[in-house]
Amino acid sequence: MWRRIIYHPEVNYALRQTLVLCLPVAVGWLLGDLQRGLLFALIPACCNIAGLDTPHKRFFKRLVVGGCLFAFSSFAIQYLGLLNVPLPLIMFVMTMLLGITGEISPLHGRLLPGSLIAAIFTISLEGRMPIWQPPLLYILGTIWYGLFNWFWFWLWKEQPMRETLSLLYRELADYCETKYTLLTRLTDPEKTLPPLLARQQKAVDLINLCYQQMHMLSGGNHNYYKRLTRAFQVALDLQEHIAVSLHQPEEVQKLVEQSHAEAVIRWNAQTIANRLRVLADDILYHRLPDRFSMNKQLSALEKITRHHNDNPVGHFCYHHFSRIGRVLRTQRPLYQRDLMADRQRRLPLIPALRSYLSLKSSALRTAARFAVMLSFASILALFLNMPKPYWVLMTTMFVSQNGYSATRVRIQHRALGTLAGLVIAALSLRLHVPDTLVLPVMLLITLVSYLFIRKYYGWAMVGFTVTAVYSLQLLSLNGADFLWPRLLDTLLGCLIAFGGMLWLWPQWQSGLLRQNAHDALGAYQSALQLLLGNEQQPEKLAYQRIVVNQAHNALFNSLNQAMQEPAFNAHYLADMKLWVTHSQFIVEHINAMTILAREHTMLTSALAERYLQTCEIALQRCQQRLEYDGPGSDTNIMEAPENFHEGPITVVERHVRRILSHLKVMHTISSLAWSQRPHHGKWLAGKLRK
């Protein structure tokens, strides 16, 4: 019971965040300097936003850089303020200078909002202490934050990766269960495929996160990560065999009508799903797995396969279920991969500066968006005669996310949570609770809020708002005077963030669909060149298979976000949804061909070359269709492969022909979808004006 509590992801995270926040307050209280302890507790918020709690092989180097940026931001905003430089100009210049961090790497890019929050917190401290104290406070606070998190991760070295692997195994269990539950309903892909696509998307996202953690932690170089590395290799094998194409609804229906195959197949899938959930708990709670066997389930499936030898569905299920069963029984991967191939690359400072100065730089757009929003908020604060507009600026930073839909949801949760928290705080302030009772209650509220923050941000904001009001009450004994101004400031900051995300160089996902579709087709072409070419090394095939899944996942994510954007073209996105569905089928066929390439010879050299040429022509025609809106050719790309040779068609050829058929449908869809797509910037602006 104790192990399940302490190793639970939400409990572990909440304990870490609560202790690093509240221990300085407790020390300050015991030493009779509660005010300084409360101020010291502000630093973890900046460090969290900057990602300084991310386990990394350069953990202390990132802490030094982060602490220096916090101190620089704090000193700069005070010093320039003493020189009577306007606050809007300070925020604009500082944001544009720090924006280069986003060009170095995504993890470095998180230093920008963290440094800006440090500068905004400093605004509230101006005039209350000497100019050198806030930067020193940030330096000491970052040291405390770093040492505490280093000690915490030393106690649980493997815990971050264990949490990700546990989630991955659970997602694979849900994916396997959902896929074979919908076995007999695949005749209507528009209704049955969306839940499968969502499961596949989550699994690939978690695989990407595992790759990033292995690179950041240098997992392959430490003995205590070897068991987790092996578990990740097993998960990749499982994902390969679960995410293969079974789009043969006629054959499935035929086998189901002639036997009790449906019940047996679901029995196998349910056994696999249950075992994966057990392994997910074993990984998370540091338990050794018990013995496992699914011989009875496989024997029943093998019997059906022998009795219906001419039906490919039974052979397909038995082949993949037997491989999955072997992996789950031995807890060893079918073959070794180069897990460090998919590593994040960090751009050096000078090349990053050159890239940052380009108008095409996404980091430049992000920094410019923040700069304009903060400058506008500062100008508005001066116009409304706000003495210290730190709450408006802070709210603008906290609710601004990468995309439109994420920002909109965060704004809703922040506004409603703040409103509820202020009401609760206003009622509780009337009770005049003594300080000796307030601090333990604040500790409990903080712990509960951190338990919910990753899944229920709005509920967590209720608790954080209450603790913020009582912190002001303990600091200056006038927490009640802040209730109404804080609510107005929060709403104002939310409106500024929403307007900035809507009108300041927005990166609409519906505008990125074509580029993501083009990249996905390029990834498919590279995979087919390896599969049908002369070099069929397992390591290269495995890495390219992951690239294919990642490219399709980026396309699928863009589609999901585009459908939540304002005033989108419903017909255009409906066509794109069908396009992405056929793209998913191609990914599943490539997954299956990758497995086949390791287990036996694919095709003869001449036949493989002819199929490869045909596939490349089909892919290039689809790519050209994405770039050119004129009338397309009516040439049937399936005409050539039909008469390649006489005799039975092999399993590999069947996969290639299905890929070609999907490409043909995608080309037809593109002819309709791309011709009616909007030029999103002008089109959306016109819609919003209406």
CORDALIN-V792549 format. One record per residue. N is the residue number from 1. OMEGA is omega in whole degrees, -180 to 180 (none if undefined). Layout:
N/OMEGA
N/OMEGA
This chain:
1/179
2/180
3/180
4/179
5/-172
6/-179
7/178
8/-173
9/-177
10/180
11/-180
12/179
13/-178
14/178
15/-179
16/-178
17/-179
18/-178
19/-179
20/180
21/-169
22/179
23/176
24/178
25/180
26/179
27/178
28/179
29/-180
30/-180
31/179
32/179
33/-176
34/-179
35/-180
36/177
37/178
38/178
39/179
40/-178
41/177
42/-173
43/180
44/178
45/178
46/-178
47/178
48/-179
49/180
50/178
51/-179
52/175
53/178
54/177
55/-173
56/178
57/174
58/-173
59/-176
60/176
61/178
62/176
63/179
64/180
65/-180
66/179
67/178
68/179
69/177
70/-179
71/178
72/-179
73/-180
74/-180
75/-176
76/-176
77/177
78/-177
79/179
80/176
81/177
82/177
83/178
84/173
85/-177
86/180
87/178
88/179
89/179
90/-178
91/-179
92/-177
93/-179
94/-179
95/-179
96/178
97/-177
98/-178
99/-179
100/180
101/180
102/179
103/-179
104/177
105/178
106/-180
107/175
108/-179
109/179
110/176
111/180
112/179
113/178
114/179
115/179
116/177
117/177
118/178
119/-179
120/176
121/-179
122/178
123/-179
124/-178
125/-178
126/179
127/-179
128/-178
129/179
130/-174
131/-177
132/-175
133/178
134/176
135/178
136/178
137/179
138/180
139/180
140/179
141/178
142/177
143/178
144/-179
145/-179
146/-180
147/179
148/-179
149/176
150/179
151/-180
152/-180
153/174
154/177
155/-179
156/-175
157/-172
158/-167
159/180
160/-180
161/177
162/180
163/-180
164/179
165/178
166/177
167/179
168/179
169/178
170/-180
171/176
172/177
173/179
174/-180
175/180
176/-179
177/-179
178/-176
179/-176
180/168
181/179
182/-173
183/-175
184/-179
185/-177
186/178
187/178
188/-174
189/-178
190/180
191/-174
192/-175
193/-179
194/177
195/176
196/179
197/180
198/178
199/180
200/180
201/-179
202/180
203/-180
204/176
205/180
206/175
207/177
208/180
209/177
210/177
211/-180
212/-180
213/179
214/178
215/-177
216/-177
217/-173
218/-174
219/-178
220/-175
221/-177
222/-177
223/-176
224/175
225/-175
226/180
227/178
228/176
229/177
230/177
231/178
232/176
233/177
234/179
235/177
236/175
237/-180
238/180
239/177
240/-173
241/177
242/-175
243/175
244/-172
245/173
246/-176
247/176
248/-173
249/-179
250/180
251/178
252/-179
253/179
254/-180
255/180
256/-180
257/-175
258/-176
259/175
260/-176
261/-177
262/-179
263/-179
264/180
265/179
266/176
267/177
268/-178
269/180
270/177
271/179
272/-179
273/179
274/179
275/179
276/178
277/176
278/179
279/178
280/177
281/179
282/179
283/-175
284/-173
285/172
286/178
287/174
288/-178
289/176
290/-177
291/-177
292/176
293/175
294/-179
295/-179
296/-179
297/-180
298/178
299/178
300/179
301/179
302/179
303/178
304/-180
305/179
306/-178
307/179
308/-173
309/-178
310/-179
311/-175
312/-175
313/179
314/178
315/180
316/-177
317/-179
318/-179
319/-174
320/179
321/179
322/177
323/178
324/179
325/179
326/179
327/-179
328/-180
329/-176
330/-176
331/176
332/-180
333/179
334/176
335/-176
336/178
337/172
338/-174
339/-179
340/179
341/-177
342/-177
343/177
344/179
345/-180
346/-178
347/177
348/-170
349/-175
350/174
351/178
352/179
353/178
354/180
355/-178
356/-178
357/177
358/180
359/178
360/-176
361/176
362/177
363/178
364/178
365/180
366/180
367/179
368/178
369/177
370/-177
371/-179
372/-180
373/-179
374/178
375/179
376/178
377/179
378/178
379/179
380/178
381/177
382/-180
383/180
384/176
385/174
386/-178
387/-180
388/-173
389/-174
390/-177
391/177
392/-179
393/-179
394/178
395/178
396/-179
397/-175
398/-175
399/-179
400/180
401/-175
402/-175
403/-178
404/-175
405/179
406/178
407/-180
408/179
409/180
410/178
411/180
412/-179
413/-178
414/-177
415/-178
416/178
417/178
418/179
419/180
420/180
421/179
422/177
423/179
424/-180
425/180
426/179
427/-177
428/179
429/180
430/-178
431/179
432/-179
433/178
434/-177
435/-179
436/177
437/-178
438/-176
439/176
440/178
441/177
442/177
443/180
444/179
445/179
446/179
447/-179
448/-180
449/178
450/175
451/-174
452/-165
453/-175
454/-180
455/-176
456/-174
457/-178
458/178
459/178
460/-180
461/176
462/-180
463/-179
464/177
465/178
466/180
467/178
468/179
469/-180
470/173
471/176
472/178
473/179
474/-179
475/-172
476/177
477/178
478/-180
479/-179
480/-180
481/-177
482/-171
483/-177
484/177
485/-179
486/178
487/179
488/179
489/179
490/179
491/179
492/178
493/177
494/179
495/179
496/179
497/-180
498/178
499/178
500/179
501/-176
502/-170
503/-177
504/177
505/-179
506/176
507/-177
508/-179
509/177
510/175
511/179
512/-175
513/-176
514/180
515/178
516/177
517/178
518/179
519/179
520/178
521/177
522/177
523/178
524/-180
525/179
526/179
527/-180
528/177
529/177
530/-176
531/-177
532/179
533/-177
534/-179
535/179
536/178
537/-176
538/-178
539/180
540/179
541/-179
542/-180
543/-180
544/176
545/177
546/178
547/178
548/179
549/179
550/-180
551/177
552/180
553/177
554/177
555/-179
556/177
557/178
558/-180
559/-180
560/-180
561/180
562/-179
563/177
564/-180
565/-175
566/171
567/178
568/179
569/-174
570/-179
571/180
572/-178
573/175
574/175
575/180
576/178
577/177
578/178
579/-179
580/177
581/178
582/175
583/178
584/177
585/179
586/178
587/-180
588/177
589/178
590/174
591/-179
592/179
593/177
594/177
595/-179
596/-178
597/180
598/-169
599/177
600/180
601/-175
602/-177
603/172
604/-175
605/-178
606/-179
607/179
608/180
609/-180
610/177
611/-180
612/179
613/180
614/179
615/-180
616/177
617/-180
618/179
619/180
620/177
621/176
622/178
623/177
624/179
625/177
626/-176
627/-171
628/-175
629/-178
630/179
631/-179
632/179
633/180
634/-179
635/-180
636/-177
637/179
638/-176
639/-176
640/-176
641/-174
642/-174
643/-180
644/-178
645/179
646/177
647/-178
648/179
649/-180
650/180
651/-179
652/178
653/180
654/178
655/-179
656/-179
657/177
658/176
659/179
660/179
661/177
662/178
663/178
664/179
665/180
666/177
667/178
668/179
669/-179
670/180
671/179
672/-171
673/-173
674/180
675/-180
676/-178
677/179
678/164
679/-155
680/-176
681/-179
682/-177
683/-179
684/179
685/178
686/179
687/-178
688/177
689/178
690/none
